[in-house]
C-alpha cells in the first residue's frame, strides 16, 4: 500500500483549528484509512489533537480530508504538526512546521521531509 499526504493547510480562528490535506492512493490496491493530527510545541507539549474521518480510496484516487480541534491557543514560536494515517500495518506520516506570531496567527507553514 502506497499513499502520500499533500496540499496541507492549517487555520486557527477563535480557538478552533482546522487542518486540511489531500490523501493520494499511489499504490495498486484500495486503502481504507483514518488518521490523526497532533500539534506539538517546540518544547514537546501537545497543543492540539484532531481526528480525520475514515476514508476509502481506490488506486490513483485523491481525496481531500479535514479535521478540527477546539480550545487550542498558540503561543508565539514554531510548532510541529504531525499527520498520521494507518494504512493497515504501515504508518503514513506527514510533518509540517508552523510559525506563529505575537497574536497567535499562523504566518508560515513549511513541510518537513520525513524520509
ZANU-298490 format. One record per residue (C-alpha): residue in three letters; x, y, z. Coordinates in nm, 3 decimals, decimal comma. Last residue first. Example, Ala and Ser with C-alpha at 12.3 -4.5 7.8 and 13.67 -1.06 7.14 Angstrom:
<recs>
[rec SER; [1,367; -0,106; 0,714]]
[rec ALA; [1,230; -0,450; 0,780]]
</recs>
This chain:
<recs>
[rec UNK; [1,214; 1,033; 0,473]]
[rec UNK; [1,017; 1,275; 0,693]]
[rec UNK; [1,090; 1,591; 0,491]]
[rec UNK; [0,943; 1,881; 0,686]]
[rec UNK; [0,685; 2,091; 0,504]]
[rec UNK; [0,679; 2,462; 0,595]]
[rec UNK; [0,383; 2,672; 0,706]]
[rec UNK; [0,432; 3,040; 0,787]]
[rec UNK; [0,232; 3,321; 0,950]]
[rec UNK; [-0,003; 3,128; 1,178]]
[rec UNK; [-0,170; 3,391; 1,394]]
[rec UNK; [-0,143; 3,372; 1,774]]
[rec UNK; [-0,105; 3,749; 1,811]]
[rec UNK; [0,271; 3,750; 1,871]]
[rec UNK; [0,330; 3,544; 1,555]]
[rec UNK; [0,304; 3,168; 1,498]]
[rec UNK; [0,540; 2,966; 1,277]]
[rec UNK; [0,425; 2,626; 1,159]]
[rec UNK; [0,640; 2,321; 1,090]]
[rec UNK; [0,494; 2,039; 0,884]]
[rec UNK; [0,509; 1,661; 0,915]]
[rec UNK; [0,346; 1,386; 0,712]]
[rec UNK; [0,328; 1,027; 0,832]]
[rec UNK; [0,188; 0,716; 0,664]]
[rec UNK; [0,202; 0,425; 0,904]]
[rec UNK; [0,213; 0,067; 0,783]]
[rec UNK; [0,019; -0,224; 0,930]]
[rec UNK; [-0,312; -0,140; 0,768]]
[rec UNK; [-0,251; 0,202; 0,613]]
[rec UNK; [-0,282; 0,383; 0,944]]
[rec UNK; [-0,263; 0,758; 0,882]]
[rec UNK; [-0,057; 1,015; 1,073]]
[rec UNK; [-0,040; 1,395; 1,045]]
[rec UNK; [0,224; 1,567; 1,260]]
[rec UNK; [0,210; 1,944; 1,304]]
[rec UNK; [0,525; 2,087; 1,458]]
[rec UNK; [0,540; 2,421; 1,640]]
[rec UNK; [0,745; 2,735; 1,597]]
[rec UNK; [0,714; 3,046; 1,809]]
[rec UNK; [0,449; 3,268; 1,962]]
[rec UNK; [0,192; 3,081; 2,168]]
[rec UNK; [-0,099; 2,905; 2,008]]
[rec UNK; [-0,430; 2,863; 2,186]]
[rec UNK; [-0,623; 2,542; 2,136]]
[rec UNK; [-0,981; 2,510; 2,256]]
[rec UNK; [-1,126; 2,321; 1,964]]
[rec UNK; [-0,971; 2,073; 1,724]]
[rec UNK; [-1,078; 2,022; 1,365]]
[rec UNK; [-1,028; 1,768; 1,090]]
[rec UNK; [-1,012; 1,785; 0,713]]
[rec UNK; [-0,980; 1,548; 0,420]]
[rec UNK; [-0,946; 1,582; 0,045]]
[rec UNK; [-0,938; 1,263; -0,157]]
[rec UNK; [-0,705; 1,152; -0,437]]
[rec UNK; [-0,771; 0,821; -0,608]]
[rec UNK; [-0,484; 0,653; -0,801]]
[rec UNK; [-0,577; 0,308; -0,668]]
[rec UNK; [-0,917; 0,310; -0,495]]
[rec UNK; [-0,970; 0,515; -0,182]]
[rec UNK; [-1,184; 0,477; 0,130]]
[rec UNK; [-1,185; 0,739; 0,403]]
[rec UNK; [-1,235; 0,721; 0,779]]
[rec UNK; [-1,283; 1,057; 0,947]]
[rec UNK; [-0,977; 1,259; 1,043]]
[rec UNK; [-0,907; 1,304; 1,414]]
[rec UNK; [-0,774; 1,605; 1,600]]
[rec UNK; [-0,515; 1,696; 1,857]]
[rec UNK; [-0,395; 2,027; 1,997]]
[rec UNK; [-0,111; 2,188; 2,194]]
[rec UNK; [0,081; 1,872; 2,282]]
[rec UNK; [0,393; 1,978; 2,474]]
[rec UNK; [0,741; 1,898; 2,342]]
[rec UNK; [0,936; 2,222; 2,400]]
[rec UNK; [0,893; 2,336; 2,039]]
[rec UNK; [0,519; 2,287; 2,075]]
[rec UNK; [0,348; 1,980; 1,928]]
[rec UNK; [0,036; 1,989; 1,711]]
[rec UNK; [-0,105; 1,640; 1,663]]
[rec UNK; [-0,308; 1,519; 1,368]]
[rec UNK; [-0,499; 1,196; 1,333]]
[rec UNK; [-0,590; 0,944; 1,069]]
[rec UNK; [-0,838; 0,709; 0,916]]
[rec UNK; [-0,780; 0,451; 0,650]]
[rec UNK; [-0,939; 0,231; 0,388]]
[rec UNK; [-0,699; 0,169; 0,102]]
[rec UNK; [-0,767; 0,000; -0,233]]
[rec UNK; [-0,475; -0,170; -0,405]]
[rec UNK; [-0,233; -0,057; -0,680]]
[rec UNK; [-0,048; 0,215; -0,496]]
[rec UNK; [-0,047; 0,595; -0,523]]
[rec UNK; [-0,354; 0,643; -0,307]]
[rec UNK; [-0,349; 1,020; -0,260]]
[rec UNK; [-0,454; 1,186; 0,063]]
[rec UNK; [-0,513; 1,558; 0,039]]
[rec UNK; [-0,485; 1,791; 0,332]]
[rec UNK; [-0,685; 2,001; 0,575]]
[rec UNK; [-0,624; 2,100; 0,938]]
[rec UNK; [-0,877; 2,321; 1,111]]
[rec UNK; [-0,801; 2,477; 1,447]]
[rec UNK; [-1,071; 2,635; 1,660]]
[rec UNK; [-0,963; 2,870; 1,940]]
[rec UNK; [-1,114; 3,177; 1,776]]
[rec UNK; [-0,960; 3,112; 1,437]]
[rec UNK; [-0,669; 2,886; 1,355]]
[rec UNK; [-0,613; 2,764; 1,002]]
[rec UNK; [-0,394; 2,483; 0,870]]
[rec UNK; [-0,332; 2,377; 0,513]]
[rec UNK; [-0,162; 2,072; 0,362]]
[rec UNK; [-0,190; 2,003; -0,012]]
[rec UNK; [-0,008; 1,670; 0,033]]
[rec UNK; [-0,027; 1,334; 0,210]]
[rec UNK; [0,103; 1,034; 0,021]]
[rec UNK; [-0,006; 0,677; -0,035]]
[rec UNK; [0,139; 0,335; -0,105]]
[rec UNK; [0,000; 0,000; 0,000]]
</recs>
